[in-house]
Amino acid sequence: MEHTVFGLTEGQIAQFGLTFGVGAFILYMLFIVLNLARESKAGKFGSFILFLVLSLGMLGFVAKNVIQWILGI
């Protein structure tokens, strides 16, 4: 017998938390990178490099979810 909370299984709750929780943290980290670029007065190219380098890990997480969605996994 599978236990449910508010009609959701443990797996559904974990998937929801992973998708939206990590998504919220990614948005917060992008805000931090933007703030870092502003405070350091990096300019356009410096800001681009900051976003590129500091956002590659986040891009991997988003790409994994997009690939799973496309393949229907």
C-alpha positions in Angstrom: 0.0 0.0 0.0 1.4 3.3 -1.0 1.0 6.3 1.3 -0.1 9.6 0.0 0.0 13.2 1.2 -2.7 15.5 -0.2 -3.3 12.8 -2.8 0.3 12.8 -4.0 2.8 9.9 -3.8 6.3 10.3 -2.4 7.7 10.1 -5.9 5.4 12.9 -7.1 6.3 15.1 -4.2 10.1 14.5 -4.7 9.7 15.3 -8.5 7.8 18.5 -7.8 10.4 19.6 -5.2 13.3 18.8 -7.5 11.8 20.6 -10.5 10.5 23.7 -8.8 12.8 23.9 -5.8 16.0 23.6 -7.9 14.4 25.9 -10.5 13.9 28.6 -7.8 17.5 28.2 -6.6 18.7 28.6 -10.2 16.8 31.9 -10.6 18.2 33.0 -7.3 21.8 32.1 -8.4 21.2 34.1 -11.7 20.2 37.1 -9.6 23.4 36.7 -7.5 25.5 36.6 -10.7 23.7 39.7 -12.0 24.4 41.5 -8.8 28.0 40.4 -8.9 28.4 41.8 -12.4 26.8 45.1 -11.4 28.9 45.6 -8.3 32.2 44.7 -10.0 31.4 47.1 -13.0 32.4 44.3 -15.3 30.9 45.8 -18.5 29.1 43.9 -21.2 31.8 41.5 -22.1 32.7 40.8 -18.5 29.1 40.3 -17.5 28.8 37.8 -20.4 31.8 35.9 -19.3 30.5 35.8 -15.7 27.1 34.5 -16.8 28.7 32.0 -19.2 31.1 30.5 -16.7 29.0 30.6 -13.6 25.9 29.3 -15.3 27.2 26.2 -17.1 26.1 23.9 -14.2 22.6 25.4 -14.3 22.5 24.9 -18.0 23.3 21.2 -17.6 20.3 20.8 -15.2 17.9 22.6 -17.5 19.2 20.6 -20.5 18.6 17.3 -18.7 15.0 18.3 -18.0 14.4 19.4 -21.6 15.9 16.2 -23.0 13.8 14.1 -20.6 10.7 16.1 -21.7 11.5 15.6 -25.4 12.1 11.9 -25.0 9.1 11.4 -22.8 11.1 9.8 -20.0 
